[in-house]
Amino acid sequence: MMRPIHLRVLVVDDDEEDFLILRDLLADFPAGQFTLDWVPTLKQGVEALRAGRYDVYLVDYLLGPDNGLDLVRLAVAEGSAHRPVIMLTGQGNDEVDREALDAGAADYLVKGNIDGEKLARSLRYAAERARHVGELDEARQRYQTLFNRNPMPAWVYDTETLRFVAVNDAMVANYGYDRDELAMMTIADIRTPAEAERLRAHLAGRGCIDGFAGVWQHRRKDGSTLWVEITSHRLVLDGRPCRQVLANDISARRSAEERLQLLERAVESSINGIVITDPRQADNPIVYVNPAFVEMTGYTAEEAIGRNCRFLQDGATSQAELDILRAALREERDCNVIISNRRKDGSHFWNHLFLSPVRDDQGRLVNYVGVQNDLTERHRVEAELAYTASHDAVTGLQRFPVLESTLAELLSAEGAVVSVLFIDIDRFHAINESMGHLIGDEALQLLAARIGPEVGGRGFLSRFAGDEFVAIAPGVDSAGAMDMARRVRAAVAQPIEGDGYKLFLTASIGISRSPEHGDSGMELLRRAEAAMTRAKRQGRDSICEFSATQMQELEDRLVLGARLREAIARDELSLHYQPQLSAADLRITGFEALVRWTSPDLGPVPPGRFIPIAESLGLMPEVGLWVLNEACRQLRVWRDQGRDGFTVAVNFSAQQLQRPDIVEQVREALSRHGVPATMLEIELTESSLMENVERVQGRLAELKALGVSLSLDDFGTGYSSLSYLREFSLDKLKIDRSFVRDLPESADDAVIARTIVAMAHQLRMRVAAEGVENEAQAGFLRQIGCDELQGYHFGRPAPADEIDRKFPRD
């Protein structure tokens, strides 16, 4: 039975008499159950509704120009469903009844068909229902607040479909998915494939049990993972069986535990001894030692724990090291010292100790950690390495850097006379290859023993490299050095006999001397080596003293090399162009670009002088790149003048062709100057093709793909041209000038020229001849089918401005 409650009722009706009738109908009920007030307009009713002063609102359907349903809709729209609105109308109407209830009215009453009991019951039921709705709303709101504001990720999922039904803010923030995305996902989607399989097994077994459900690895939207402790409970939501899940993120804790386990394993498995002491106890006793400490000292953990580390010391530690250690303990700071310790068996070892204090969160000292490193073996190895670093392992002779310091000390005296002998054993590599390095090493040991006495003792002899020795002879003049070299040569020439073999060796020896040939060790060494190289060129088994001619060659190389490095930056290089003509009609088909160098100090330097130096110093890639860009620039100039239908050939060195970026350099040069690739020809020498054939094949294929043409210069002078010719994508062969010089008189050269032309044409290549100096040569070459001619007969190499005067415009 419904308990009596006092209800505040507002009647919204434009007819006051209707209000009085309603009040009278309720007059028969006990006093205090209802309080009725009246307002005549919808506006006043809305204000009262929003103020929330009444429990129930009786609203007339028609309020002058307004409709009472607007108040119903407003109550629903503004969330005031717990303030019920009952519609009143003058006469019954099913359509109005339905419209009122659809709008959210608590009840619908016809004024002429109600009595006091019916009205009172309707008011009480509407108020009671509104109270229950309000309580449910509040409960739902409290639940939503607790669910959404829970700092721990939480969600509800349907146990049949496994789809997410609800997720809280922490879940969205921690997993990276928005609510719309999660609404389309299942709980398996936030797991790795392995964990998803584990989930299926869990749900098939213990998935229905409430409470703790274990530790799981989940996956965020960005692919990162986290570890969570899962707690779940059953519930029914909107008639569907569901489970609510709380996910406690323990990633940080798990990571800390893993780091702690890793640290424990690292300490236990460390090859260094680790000791932990407790300075809060009397005499700072040991509280932990790792297995490496036990192995290093011979003491078990039980024997060491509880004792001060002093029991390991043997009294041999230097006082300075002890002072450092004691000061660090006193000042509670880091230190590292080398102290002398003894093992349990009494044997000695050097201990490199690293000591560090450990403090708690308040900064108080709680432990010392000592890391022990046994240096005994290291000291022994260092001594061996020091000897190995200064002495040759095979001969036992000191290495040249040691001898060099002795040489530098001897040369420091003013006017010092010191001779240097560079001794090379001729063809010694053949012994290693044919008889093995063991016999080779035995021979070197014997040679060192023989040569040492001849040069004044082993202190004046070193093994330089391989089969090369260097000796110094202080105070020995030219005649004395030559006599010493003869004795060394004779000592090397003595037969070497071994188990089943007999060796006959010779030596090539170069001599340099201070102060004539230099006043530094490296100068004398370099010049003695140059003299030795000349001795080898003279047939080996000989002695050469460094000469003035060699001095000039070396100086020339040094001077020209240094200046050549700066020649490009200083704009000292230029290109001369030699025309190439069609043999059939002498029409110009192209030009060969030839580099020239004019030094402000040296004047014009012939190519035959500076090109070999550039090659020996590795400068050809830099020079070649300049030539490539300058040739493309000049091509652009000629094209802008309206000239076309010809090529410009540039020479590539072997060094240049081996560069990994050579194809890109050609592409950039063509692009920078806007030159068609078909107007550029690259000339290669046979030697450049023979260096790393597979790599060169790849480079040439890439160059061909750009559209440039390739020609082989000096054809016929090499030893492998015919065997490799078919391996390369060449467009032209150039007959070397050596085969052109004696044409047409030389029958042999004529046969060679005819053969080259026939072979090249069979391989679909054009043939050019260089070095054409007269009409007889030109006529013969034209007769045998040569395609292009080049030489002084048609024009010498000349700068571009001179070529312009001879180059006819189309």
Buried (B, 14 or more C-beta within 10 A) or exposed (E): EEEEEEBBBBBBBBBEEBBEBBBEBBEEBEEEBBBBBBBBBBEBBBEBBEEEEBBBBBBBBBBEEBBBBBBBBBBBEEEBBBBBBBBBBEEEBEEBBEBBBEBBBBBBBBBEEBEBEEBBBBBBBBBBBBBEBBEEEEEEEEEEEEBBEBEBBBBBBBBEEBBBBBBBBBBBEBBBBEEEBBEEBBBBBBBBEEBBEBBEEBBEEEBEEEEEBEEBBBBEEEEEEBBBBBBBEEBEBEEEEBBBBBBEBBBEEBEEEEEEEEEEEEBEEBEBBBBBBBBEEEEBBBBBBBBBBBEBBBBEEEBBBEBEBEEBBEEEBEEEBEEBBEEBBEEEEEBBBBBBBBBEEEEEBBBBBBBBBEEEEEEEEEBBBBBBBBBBEEEEEEEEEEEEEEBBEBBBBBBBEBBBEBBEEBBEEEEBBBBBBBBBBBEBEEBBEEBEEEBBBBBBBBBBBBBBEBBBEBBBBBBBEEBBBBBBBBEBEEEBBBEBBEBBBEBBEEEBEEEEEEBEBBBBBBBBBBEBBBBEBEBBBBBBBBBBBBBBEEEBBBBBBBBEEBBEEBEEBEBBBEBBEEBBEEEBBEBBBBBBBBBEEEEBBBBBBBBBBEBEEBEEBEBEEBBEBBBEBEBBBBBBBBBBBBBBBBBBEBBEEEBEEBBBBBBBBBBBBBBEEBBEBBBBBBEEBEBEBEBBBBBBBBEBBBEEEEEBBEBBEBBBEBEBBBBBBBBBBBEEBEEBBEEBEBBBBBBBBEBBEEBBEBEEBBEBBBEBBEBBBEEEBBBBBBBBBEEEBBEBBBEBBBBBBBBEBBBEBBEBEBBBEEBEEE
